[in-house]
Amino acid sequence: MRFGERLRGGLHYGHVVVGVSFLIMAVSDGSIYSFGVFFEPLVEQFGWTRALISGSFAAFSGLYGVFSVASGMLTDRLGPRIVVTISGLVLCSGFLLMSQATSVSHLYVAYGLLIAAGFSGMPVPLQSTAARWFKAQRGLMTGIVMAGTGAGTMLMPLLANWLLRGSDWRMAYMVLGLVLAAVVVPSAQLLRRNSGKDVRSRVNPREALTERAATQPEQPGLDLKGAARTGRLWLLCLAFMSFGYVMHAVMVHIVIHARGLGATPAEAAGAMTVIGFFGMTGRIGVGSSADRLGVRRPLVSMLATLSAALFWLTFAAQPWTVMAIAAVFGFVYGGTLPLLSNTVAEFFGLRAHGGILGMLVCFIGIGSAMGPVVTGYLFDLLGSYFVPFAVCGATAALSAALAAVSTAPNRGKA
């Protein structure tokens, strides 16, 4: 079957790619974001500080960002199937090694190196592949792919918590590793890169004009070197670095923060489920809005709302308050992620979409490496999350300001 052929029910193979990508993101991202559920068992067994444990996730975030540039470039050259298959095997091995950790060095090698290398071959290749399959519905389809993160964040931490109750953290990590191998590697065999022809869904008359315009030959856009010579790219890099700081600081610390406010282990793990559910709705809703509005207004509004939610979190004194904030956080953080791919396509074209997207993700990784460690260090120093979360709120505000400047219309096209 040629990639451009229509499947039954008016679908194209691009829709298969999106569905498979959703599943891969759900299992891989959900497993990654189960890290907070394992935080307390690791503290209890080894007596490590929060900053030390957070450091392994920081190492993961930083190296994941660096590896994402390579995975994006490899996807541009080799296609997604090979990249995601190899990455899935490496990710599985990292979780299996994590189940055998006995020292800090094991923790950092397993999570900071292997899991980072494996996971880097998921978000960027999958988002870039979806962007190449769709034009008129690019934001919606990318949002559906990234909604897998929300679904996984809803389910995988609950699975990890259930495994912890029935056995211990080592067995839980081993099971997660086996689940990754069983789902990601076979699913990756269904991934295909678009041959270059637009994939069009069945549209109603009101969408016809937009659809016809979207199917015109696309400008080649900039290569990675050309994009790197623009000021817009570097402002976006700084904006998303600030976003990464906030995102992973909260994802790593919100479960143990809820426990400190009196939540049970199941209730605290439920914060991740809330984030996942509302993150899924944010990814699809905000992603589709970018098809109509462009990326600027959704991006800036999401980051500004994120800042407000984090300042609210500094005053949280009850577990239910954390849950309410988790809902807002989940929606706005989830709504921001699918805008990454659209931002690259809108301002830089598709010529080097994977590589440029990987560069933005690299800067998210740099911020993500800083956020959990600084937050953990400030808690160890002050005994409270008030100041650490206030810093997150200010950082999100900076991200919103940088995004507003970098996507301003009067800057012209990149």
Residue pairs with C-beta under 8 A, 6 or more apart in sequence:
1 13
2 195
3 13
3 14
3 192
3 194
3 195
3 197
4 12
4 195
4 197
4 199
5 12
5 13
6 12
7 13
7 15
7 16
10 201
10 202
11 201
12 133
12 199
12 200
12 201
13 192
13 199
14 130
14 133
14 134
14 141
14 194
14 199
15 199
15 201
16 190
17 129
17 130
17 133
17 190
17 191
17 192
18 130
18 133
18 141
18 144
18 145
20 187
20 188
20 190
20 191
21 126
21 129
21 130
21 145
21 148
21 191
22 144
22 145
22 147
22 148
22 151
23 148
23 183
23 187
24 84
24 88
24 122
24 126
24 148
24 183
24 184
24 187
24 188
25 122
25 123
25 126
25 145
25 146
25 147
25 148
25 149
25 152
26 148
26 149
26 151
26 152
26 155
26 156
27 152
27 156
27 179
27 180
27 183
27 184
28 88
28 91
28 119
28 122
28 152
28 180
28 184
29 119
29 122
29 123
29 148
29 149
29 152
29 153
30 149
30 151
30 152
30 153
30 154
30 155
30 156
30 157
30 276
31 91
31 95
31 152
31 156
31 176
31 179
31 180
32 60
32 115
32 119
33 149
33 152
33 153
33 156
33 157
33 251
33 272
33 276
34 156
34 157
34 159
34 160
34 176
34 272
35 57
35 111
35 251
35 252
36 157
36 251
36 252
36 253
36 254
36 255
36 256
36 272
37 157
37 160
37 161
37 164
37 255
37 269
37 272
38 160
38 164
38 169
38 172
38 173
39 50
39 53
39 252
39 255
39 256
40 255
40 256
40 259
40 265
41 164
41 168
41 169
42 48
42 53
42 107
42 169
43 50
43 53
45 169
48 104
49 376
49 380
50 253
50 256
50 376
50 379
50 380
51 373
51 376
51 377
51 379
51 380
52 104
52 376
53 107
53 376
54 252
54 253
54 372
54 373
54 375
54 376
55 108
55 112
55 372
55 373
55 376
56 104
56 107
56 108
56 111
56 112
57 111
57 112
57 248
57 252
57 372
58 112
58 368
58 369
58 370
58 371
58 372
58 373
59 108
59 111
59 112
59 113
59 116
59 369
60 111
60 112
60 115
60 116
60 119
60 369
61 116
61 244
61 248
61 364
61 365
61 366
61 367
61 368
61 369
61 371
61 372
62 116
62 365
62 366
62 368
62 369
63 112
63 113
63 116
63 117
63 120
63 365
64 116
64 117
64 119
64 120
64 361
64 365
64 368
65 120
65 244
65 361
65 362
65 363
65 364
65 365
65 366
65 368
65 369
66 120
66 362
66 365
67 116
67 117
67 120
67 121
68 120
68 123
68 124
68 358
68 361
68 362
68 365
69 355
69 358
69 359
69 361
69 362
70 120
70 358
71 83
71 87
71 120
71 121
71 124
71 125
71 354
71 358
72 124
72 125
72 128
72 353
72 354
72 355
72 356
72 357
72 358
72 359
72 361
73 224
73 354
73 355
73 358
74 82
74 83
74 125
74 354
75 83
75 124
75 125
75 128
75 129
75 193
75 354
76 128
76 352
76 353
76 354
76 355
79 191
79 192
79 193
80 125
80 126
80 128
80 129
80 188
80 191
80 192
80 193
81 188
81 189
81 191
81 192
83 121
83 125
84 121
84 122
84 125
84 126
84 184
84 188
84 191
85 185
85 188
85 189
86 121
87 117
87 118
87 119
87 120
87 121
87 122
87 125
87 184
88 118
88 121
88 180
88 181
88 184
88 185
88 188
89 118
89 181
89 185
90 114
90 117
90 118
90 121
91 114
91 115
91 117
91 118
91 119
91 121
91 122
91 180
91 184
92 118
92 177
92 178
92 180
92 181
92 184
92 185
93 114
93 118
93 177
94 110
94 111
94 113
94 114
94 115
94 116
94 117
94 118
94 177
95 110
95 115
95 173
95 174
95 176
95 177
95 180
96 173
96 174
96 177
96 178
97 106
97 109
97 110
97 114
98 106
98 107
98 110
98 111
98 115
98 173
98 177
99 170
99 171
99 172
99 173
99 174
99 177
100 106
100 170
101 107
101 110
122 184
123 146
123 149
123 361
124 354
124 357
124 358
124 361
125 354
126 145
126 191
127 142
127 145
127 146
127 338
127 340
127 341
127 357
128 341
128 353
128 354
128 357
129 191
129 193
129 194
130 138
130 141
130 142
130 144
130 145
130 341
131 138
131 142
131 341
131 342
131 344
131 345
131 350
131 353
132 193
132 194
132 350
132 353
133 141
133 194
133 199
134 140
134 141
134 142
134 198
134 199
135 198
135 214
135 215
135 218
136 200
136 203
136 207
136 210
136 211
136 213
136 214
136 215
136 291
137 201
137 288
137 291
138 291
138 341
138 342
138 345
139 287
139 288
139 289
139 290
139 291
139 338
139 339
139 342
140 284
140 287
140 288
140 291
141 287
142 287
142 338
142 341
142 342
143 283
143 284
143 285
143 286
143 287
143 288
143 338
144 283
144 284
144 287
145 338
146 283
146 287
146 334
146 337
146 338
147 279
147 280
147 283
147 284
147 334
149 276
149 279
149 280
149 283
149 334
149 337
150 275
150 276
150 277
150 278
150 279
150 280
150 281
150 282
150 283
150 330
150 334
151 276
151 280
152 276
153 272
153 273
153 275
153 276
153 279
153 330
154 272
154 273
154 276
154 277
154 280
155 273
155 276
156 176
157 255
157 269
157 272
157 273
157 276
158 269
158 270
158 272
158 273
159 175
159 176
160 172
160 176
160 269
161 265
161 266
161 269
163 171
163 172
163 175
163 176
164 172
164 265
165 265
198 214
198 215
200 211
200 215
203 210
203 211
218 349
218 350
219 349
220 349
220 350
220 351
221 348
221 349
221 350
221 351
221 352
221 353
222 230
222 348
222 349
222 351
222 352
222 356
222 414
223 351
223 352
223 355
224 352
224 355
224 356
224 359
227 233
227 348
227 352
227 356
227 359
227 414
228 234
228 359
230 414
231 411
232 347
232 406
232 407
232 411
232 414
233 348
233 356
233 359
233 414
235 402
235 405
235 406
236 343
236 347
236 360
236 402
236 403
236 406
236 407
237 359
237 360
237 363
238 363
238 402
239 303
239 399
239 400
239 402
239 403
239 406
240 340
240 360
240 361
240 363
240 364
240 367
240 399
241 363
241 364
241 366
241 367
242 367
242 395
242 396
242 398
242 399
242 402
243 303
243 306
243 336
243 364
243 367
243 396
243 399
244 363
244 364
244 365
244 366
244 367
244 368
244 371
245 367
245 368
245 370
245 371
245 374
245 392
245 395
246 306
246 310
246 333
246 367
246 371
246 392
246 395
246 396
246 399
247 333
247 364
247 367
247 368
247 371
248 367
248 368
248 371
248 372
249 371
249 372
249 374
249 375
249 388
249 392
250 310
250 313
250 329
250 333
250 389
250 392
251 272
251 275
252 371
252 372
252 375
252 376
253 372
253 375
253 376
253 379
253 385
253 388
254 271
254 272
254 275
254 322
254 326
255 268
255 269
255 271
255 272
256 268
257 316
257 322
257 385
258 267
258 268
258 271
258 319
258 322
258 323
259 265
259 268
260 385
261 316
261 317
261 318
261 319
261 322
262 318
262 319
263 271
263 319
263 322
267 319
268 319
270 323
271 322
271 323
271 326
272 326
274 323
274 326
274 327
274 330
275 326
275 327
275 329
275 330
275 333
275 334
276 330
277 327
277 330
278 326
278 327
278 328
278 329
278 330
278 331
278 334
279 330
279 331
279 333
279 334
280 334
281 331
281 334
282 302
282 330
282 331
282 332
282 333
282 334
282 335
282 336
283 334
283 335
283 337
283 338
285 335
286 298
286 302
286 334
286 335
286 336
286 338
286 339
287 335
287 338
287 339
287 342
289 298
290 298
290 338
290 339
290 342
294 346
295 339
295 342
295 343
295 346
295 407
296 403
296 404
296 407
296 408
296 409
298 335
298 339
299 336
299 339
299 343
299 403
299 407
300 400
300 403
300 404
300 407
302 332
302 333
302 335
302 336
302 339
303 332
303 336
303 396
303 399
303 400
303 403
304 396
304 397
304 400
305 328
305 332
306 329
306 332
306 333
306 336
306 396
306 399
306 400
307 393
307 394
307 396
307 397
307 399
307 400
308 393
309 325
309 328
309 329
309 332
310 329
310 389
310 390
310 392
310 393
310 396
311 389
311 390
311 393
312 325
312 328
313 322
313 325
313 329
313 385
313 389
313 392
313 393
314 385
314 386
314 387
314 389
314 390
314 393
315 321
316 322
316 325
340 357
340 360
340 361
341 353
341 357
343 360
343 407
344 353
344 356
344 357
344 360
345 353
347 407
347 413
347 414
348 356
348 414
371 392
371 395
374 388
374 391
375 385
375 388
375 389
375 391
375 392
378 387
378 388
378 391
379 385
379 388
382 388
